Amino acid sequence: MKYTYNTWGTCSRLIDFEIQDGVIKNVVFTGGCNGNLQGIARLVEGMTPTQAISKLEGIHCGNKPTSCPDQLAQALKQALGS
């Protein structure tokens, strides 16, 4: 299933991703630090949402209360709840 998540508090504005057969696929961030976000997207590819959430949730960016990885964790949590 395809999902789109509107981020808050980060340079990225949007995260698109899919969950197929219980694993994360095709993560694309809109906005933000392109190289870093491509790296995050590739690292979570093939993980279960629960695995990715446990690794990414709670990461902060500077003084911000969230980060792009944390926002991906929030997006995955929302997807699991839907």
C-alpha positions as CSV (number, residue, x, y, z in Angstrom):
1,M,0.0,0.0,0.0
2,K,1.2,3.5,-0.8
3,Y,1.4,6.3,1.8
4,T,2.1,10.0,1.9
5,Y,3.1,11.8,5.1
6,N,3.3,15.6,5.5
7,T,6.2,16.2,7.8
8,W,6.5,19.0,10.4
9,G,9.5,20.7,12.0
10,T,12.0,19.5,9.3
11,C,13.5,20.7,6.1
12,S,11.8,17.9,4.2
13,R,8.1,18.5,3.5
14,L,6.8,15.1,2.5
15,I,7.6,11.5,2.7
16,D,6.2,8.9,0.2
17,F,6.6,5.2,0.8
18,E,5.1,1.8,0.4
19,I,4.6,-1.1,2.7
20,Q,4.5,-4.4,0.7
21,D,4.3,-7.8,2.2
22,G,5.2,-6.3,5.6
23,V,8.3,-4.5,4.5
24,I,9.2,-0.9,3.5
25,K,9.7,0.0,-0.1
26,N,10.3,3.0,-2.3
27,V,10.9,5.7,0.3
28,V,11.1,9.2,-1.2
29,F,11.6,12.4,0.7
30,T,10.6,15.8,-0.8
31,G,12.9,18.6,0.3
32,G,15.6,18.3,2.9
33,C,19.2,17.2,2.6
34,N,19.1,15.0,-0.6
35,G,22.1,12.8,0.0
36,N,21.4,12.1,3.6
37,L,17.7,11.3,2.9
38,Q,18.6,9.0,0.0
39,G,20.8,7.2,2.4
40,I,18.1,6.8,5.0
41,A,15.7,5.6,2.3
42,R,18.1,2.9,1.2
43,L,18.9,1.8,4.7
44,V,15.2,1.2,5.6
45,E,14.4,-0.5,2.3
46,G,13.4,-4.1,3.1
47,M,13.0,-3.5,6.9
48,T,9.7,-4.0,8.7
49,P,8.1,-0.8,9.8
50,T,8.7,-1.9,13.5
51,Q,12.4,-2.4,12.9
52,A,12.7,1.1,11.3
53,I,10.7,2.8,14.0
54,S,12.8,1.3,16.7
55,K,16.0,2.7,15.0
56,L,14.7,6.1,13.9
57,E,12.2,7.3,16.5
58,G,13.4,10.0,18.8
59,I,16.3,11.3,16.7
60,H,16.6,15.1,16.9
61,C,18.1,17.5,14.4
62,G,20.1,20.3,16.2
63,N,17.7,22.1,18.5
64,K,14.6,20.8,16.8
65,P,12.4,18.3,18.6
66,T,12.3,16.0,15.6
67,S,14.3,15.1,12.5
68,C,13.7,13.6,9.1
69,P,14.4,10.1,10.4
70,D,12.1,10.7,13.3
71,Q,9.4,11.9,10.9
72,L,9.8,8.7,8.9
73,A,9.2,6.8,12.1
74,Q,6.1,8.8,12.8
75,A,4.9,8.2,9.2
76,L,5.4,4.5,9.6
77,K,3.6,4.5,13.0
78,Q,0.7,6.3,11.3
79,A,0.6,3.8,8.5
80,L,0.6,0.9,10.9
81,G,-2.4,2.4,12.7
82,S,-4.4,2.9,9.6
